[in-house]
Amino acid sequence: MTGNRIFHGVEYPSPGSAYTYSASDTVPFAVRVFENTLSLLNGGASVPFVWEAADQSWSNTSWGLQRRAADGSVRRPVYYALKILTDLVPPGAQVLSAGPQEQGIYCAAFRYDKGIVLAAVNSTESTQSRIVRLNGSQPKEWGCALSYSAGGIGDGSRYLQLTEPNVLELTLPSDTALTAAFEFSSNRPQKVLEWKFEGNLTDTSGWGNDATTVQGGFRFGKGRIGQALSLDGTEVLIELVNGTNLPLNAEDDWSMNLWVRPNAAISVGGDYHALALAAFGTNSWSKNGNARSIGNWGWGKGISFYSTTMVPTYANVPYDAGVWQMITITYEHALWRQQGTDTTGQALKIYKNGSLIASFNPQGRYYTGGFRTADNRVSILPAIPDQAPRRFAGKLDEFTVWRGVLSPAQILRMAVRQMPAADLSGNGEVNLNDLEVLCTYWLEEGSDYAADLNDDGFVNWEDFRVWSVWRNNPELF
């Protein structure tokens, strides 16, 4: 790590002598550790190893990434600084060569099979800028940028600008670390279904995969971005049959993503045992390996992948009640292993809010094998035989299906995506499209309407005033 305890002219107590507050509890210390890590990797280190993971129960020193359990296991700034590096640099990545660097922003770069990750840090006491060139002939598209500073982990895209192909201009404030991932264009998955629930059930992926069947009652309320499905616990089914270009074959790679906001805990069994929130294919005892579902396996098993006749794969991580969370599942067929030969494959992965929480080698429960060709069917709250009815109280938003495997960087980018509240249409801009949404809910009463921008329980001129502020001041976002 670092023995430094003087940063920008301020001297802090040594972590070895002061426990309640020392140099290790500061952001400059965390940024210096990040910088040292990049320097060691550039110099030939093969694995970053931080001493120590946590303060020891018998010690009054404070070198750990987090405090000892008796003091709440509070994580120190250095934990969050290193997290933006470890979240985006995959194991086995190759460190690209870098010569000596001038004072200011210090950089390191890493290449892996699907792209390049750039890490940069400014540990000086003033804002610094630097031009970085990403060499190579393969076209690149940026996937995600994370930053760490005194404000915590955030979207780092504001600190970088593509001035021309493969050329970046970095501008980092004092004591700021940045990690940015760039994907090779040939590896990017293809979005084939996107239900944004912006007051309708249409597909915005460009493939025309609109919902074709609707049963039960629901409405549209405030979403994570724009509007969302608002469900009150009655039985509902939203479905598409005979869609276009969906990844239905057993050998297809695929990804699914869904934002979920339950009104209450759903990981404790009862009515929520074997609940499928969104799926493609069919959950049926007679169709082995047919369905691919984002769901919940009850009895405390939490966030899960579920397919009738396959072994349930769960993360033992719960859904959080009353807050939005992003659940992503990816499947890479090349990593799948036949049962009986190797069951340690990592073909199917589950993410929560951009962080990997579980990985599996999906297998049949009553048969030997993995997935079968899926029925051409996409569903919200599909039925599961002999299990719970199609009931969920809460909200669902931004359901998407891809051909191909989303990278960790792409998943993180979706998780940290922030949209201005006044973007009622969910198109990434505050423009005249939002007025259509305002007009749809004009003079409606109820705090759950997306158009109620000032949260006073009514959609009226006050909300138009809020929208106008956003419209006329794009620098707000």
N, C-alpha and C positions, 0 to 999 in steps of 0.2 A: 504494500500500500504506500504509505509515505510517512516519514517522521516529521514532516514540516508542520509547524504550528504558527507561523507568521505569514499572514496573507494580506497584501495591500497595506502593509505598515501596521496592521493590528496583530498583537500577540495573544494567542489563546492558551489556556492551560493544556498541559500534555495529557493525552488520553490515558497514559500510564499512571497519572497521579490524581486526576480529578474525574469523578464518575458522574456527578450531576450535570455538568456542562463542560465540554472540552473542545479542542480543535475538531475532533471527529464528529461533532454534532453540527458542523457548519457546512454550508454549500461550497465555499471555496475548497475545503478539504476534499469533498466528494468530487469536484471537478478536477482537482489535481490527481486523484487516484485514477479517474477516467483517462486523463492525459498520460499518466505513467503506464497504464495498461496498453494504450495504443503504441507508445514508444517501445515497450517490451515486445509486442507482437511484430512491429516493424523490424526489431532487432533480431528476430528469429525464435522467440518463444512460441511453443506449440499449443500451450493451454494456459489460459488465464486462471490463476489460483489466488483467491483473496483470503488473507488472514486478518481477522477470523470471522467465521460465519455468524457467531453470536457470542455475546459476553458470557463468560463461564459463571456458574452459580457461586463458585468459591472466590471470585475475583472482584475487586473494586475498580478495575481498569475498564476503559470504554473503547476498545479497539474493534469490537464486533460490528457487523452490518446491522445488527439489531440488539436491543437490550436483552438482558437475561429474562427468563420467564417470570421470575418473581416481581419484575418491574414492568410487566405488561408486554414484553417482547416487541416494544415499539421499534420500528425500522428507522435507521438513520439515513441521512441524505445520500450517503454513498451507495446504499442499496438501490435507490431509485435511479441514480446516475448510471450504474452498471446495467440496470434492467433494460434501458433503451438500447444497449449494445447487444445483450444476450437474447433479447426478443427478436432481433432482426438478423443477426449473424448466425447462420445454421452451423451445426457441428460438421467438421470436415471442410469448411470453407478454406480456400487458399489465400494467404496474405500476399497482396500484390506488392512488388518492390517499390520502395520510396526512398529517395535520397535525403540528404540533410535538408532541414526546413528552417526558414527564417523565423524570427520571433513573431508572434501573433497567433493566428489560427494554426493548430497542429492537426494533421490528418493521417488517416490510415484507410486502406481500401481492401476489400475481401471479395473474391470471386467464388461462385459455386455454380452448379450446373444450370440454374435458371436465371442467374443475373449477377449483379454486382452490388455490394453494400459499401457505402462511404461513411466513415465516422470522422467527425471533426470536433474540436474543442477550443474554446477561448478562455484561458485562465488568467488573462491580463486584467487590469483594472479599467479598461476602456473598450469601446466597440471596435472590432477589427473586421476587415474584409479580405477575401482571397479568391482568386480565380482557380478553378480545378478543371482539368481536362480528363475525360474518361476515354482512354484510347481503345482501339479495337474497331473492327468492321461491322460487328453485329449491331443492328438498331436496338435502342433501349427506350423503355418507357418507365417513368418513375412510378413506384408502387406505393411507398409510404415514407413519411419522414416524422421522426419523433425527436423532441427536444427535452432537455432537463435544465432547469435553472431554479432560482429562488421561488418561482411560481409553480414548481412541480413539473410533472411530465405533461407535455402538451403536443399539439400539432406543430411539427417543425418546418412545414412547407413555407411558412412566412419568412424563413431565414435563407431560403435559396431561390435562385432564379435561373432558368435555362436561357442563356443569352444566344445560343446557337446550338445545333445538334452536338451532343456530348460535351458541351462546355457549360460549367456552372459558376455562378457568382455567389459566394457565401458571405453573409454579413451576420456576425454573431455578437450580441451584447456581452459585457463582462460576465465571467463565470457562467458560461452556457455551454452545454454539450449537445451534439446533434448526431443522429444516425439516420441515413437515408438509403432506401433500397430502390434499385433500378432493375426491372425485369427485361430479359431479352424478349423482343416482340413475338418471336415464333412460339414462345411458351405460354402466351396468355390464353386463359380459358375463354370460351365463348358463352356469353349470357344468352339463354334461350327462353327464359320466362322471368318476368318481373311484375309482380302485383304490388303496387305501391299504396293501394287503398285510398287514393286521393278522391274520395267521394264516388268511386266506381270500382268495378272488378275487371278493368281492362288491363291488357298486357302492354308494357312500355318497352319490351326488349327489342321490338321490331319484327318478331316472328308471329304476331297475331294470335298468341295463345291466351285469349280472353276466357274467363270462366263461362261455362255453358249451362251449369245447373246450380240453383240456389234453393235450399230448404231451410226453414226456420227463420227466426227473427234476429236481426242485428242492426246496428247503425254505425255511422262514422263519427268518431270523436277525435280529440287531440292525439296526435301521434308522436313518436320519437322524432320524426321529421314530417312536417305537414300534418296529414290526417292518418287515421288508423282504423282498423276494425274494432268496434267496441261491443263486447259480448257479455251477456248478463247471466250466464249459466244455464240457459235453456238449450235444447238440442238444435244444432246448426250443422249444415253441410254446404260447403262451397266447392265446386268441382269443375274440372275441365276434362272432357273425353275427346280422344283423337287429336291430341296436340301435334305440333310440328317441330321436328328436329330435336326431340327430347332424348337424353342419354339412357335409353331403355335396355340396351343389350347387356348381357352379363359381364362382358369384357370392357364396357365403357367406363371411363373415368368420369366422375361427376362431383359437384359441390352443391350444397343447399345452405341457405342463410335465412334466418327469421329473427325479428325483434319481438320480444315477449315481455309483457307486463302483467303478471297475475295479481288479482286483487288480494289473494290470501295464499298461504303456503300450499303447494300442490305435490309435495314430495313425501307425503306421509300415508299413502295408501287410500283407502276409502273409495270415493267416486273417481279418484284420479289414478287408480291402478291401471297401468298400461294405456295411458292416454297418448294418442297421436295428435300433435298440434298441426303438422303439415307433412305431406308425403307425396311421392309419386309411386305408381304401382298399386297393388291391391293386397291388403292384409287378409289372408284367407288360409284356413287349415289345408285346403286342397291345392294350394299354389305355393310350393316350397320356394323360399328365397325370392318372392316376387316384389314385396314392398320395400321402400326405403323411406323411413320416417324419422322426423325430429319429434321427440316426445318426452315422456316421463315414465319411468318404471317405479312403481310405488314402494312403500315400506322404507322410505328414506333413501332410496337409490338415486333419486334426483334426475338430472339431465341425462338423456339417454338417446341411443339409436335403437329403434325397434322395428322388427319385421316378424310377423307370425311365422312359426316353424323354424326361425333362426334363434340362436342363443342370444338373449337380451344383452346388449352391451351398454353399460352405464358407468358414469363417472364418479358416483358417490359425492357429487357436488350439487347442492340444491338450486332450484330457481329462487330468486329473491322476490319476496312479495312487495308490491307497491312501487317497484322501480323498473326502468327499462333495462334489459340485458339482451345482448346479441348472441345467438346460438348458431354456430356454423359446424357443418359436418362435411368432410371430404372423403372421397374414396379413390385410391390409385391402384388399379388392378394389377399392375406389374409387381406390387409389393405383397400381393396375396399369396398365401401358402396353403396347399392342400392339407386338410386335417389328417393327422397321423404321421406326417413327414416333418412339419414345422408349424407350430401354432403360435410362434412369437412374432409374426408379421405385424407391420404397422400400417396396413392398407387403409384402415378406416380411422379417422381422427375426429375428435370432438373438441371444439373451442368455445370458450365463454368470454365474451368481451375482448376477443382477439388473442386470448391466451389459451394455449393447449392444455386441456384438463384430462384427456384420456386418449389412448390409441389401442386398436384391437386388430385381430385377424379374424374377421367375421366367418362363422361356421354354422352349418345346419344343426338344429337341435335333434331332429328325428331322422336325419339323412346325412350322408357324407357329401360335402360340397359347400359352395358359397352361394352367390346370387344366381338367380335364373333371369331370363328376359322378363322385364316388368310389363304389366299391362299399361296401355297408353292412357293413363289416368293420373291427374294431379288433384290433390284435395287439401282443403283446410278442414280440420277436425274429422278425418275419415273414421269409419267404424272399425273396431277391432273385435273379432269374434270372441264371444264368451267373456268379454271384459267390460270396461265402463262404457256408458253411452257417450255420444258426441257432445259433451258438455264442458264448458270452460268459462269462468268468470274473469274478465280482464280484457286486455287489448293485445292485438297482433298487428305487426307492421312490416313492410318492406320484405315480402317473401320473394326469394329469387332462387333460380336453378341455373346451373352452368354445365356445359360440356367441358370437361377438364377439371384439373385440380387447382383451386386457389392456393397461392403461396401464403406463408405466414405474413409476409409484408402486405399483400393485398387484403388479407383478413383484418390486420391491424388498421389499415387505412380506413376500411369501412367502420371499424369500431370507434375510431376517434373523429369520424366525420362530423362536423358541426355545421348546422344550417341556421340562418337567421330566422327568428320566430315569424317574421312577416312574410317568409317564403311559403305562403299558404298552398301554392300549387305543387311544391316540392320539386321544382325544376332547377334549383340551384341559384336562382336569381329572384330579386324583388322587382317585379315588373307588373304589367297590366293583367297578366294571367291570374294574379292573386285577387284582383277585383271580382272575377267570376265567382271565386269561393266566398268572398265577402257577401256578394249579392245572394248566393245560395242560402246563407244562414242569416240574412238581414232581419233584424228585430226578433230573432230567436232568443229564448231565455234558457240558460243552462250553462254551467261553467265548463262543460266538457267539449264544447264546440271549438274546433281549431281556430275559427275566425274571432273568437273572444280574446283578442290580443292583450287586453289589459286585465283579464281575469276578474271582471266585475259581475259576471253572470249574465251579461247581455251582449248581443252583437249589434252595435250601433255606431254613431258618428265618432265616439271616442276610439273605437277600434280602427276606423278609417284614419283618424289622426295619427295613431301609433304607426299604421302602415305607411303613411306619408313621410314620417320621420325617417324610417328605414329607406324608403324609396329615394329620398332626396339626400341621403347621407350614406352612400355605399361604403365609405371608409369604416363604418361601424362593424363591418364584417369582412 
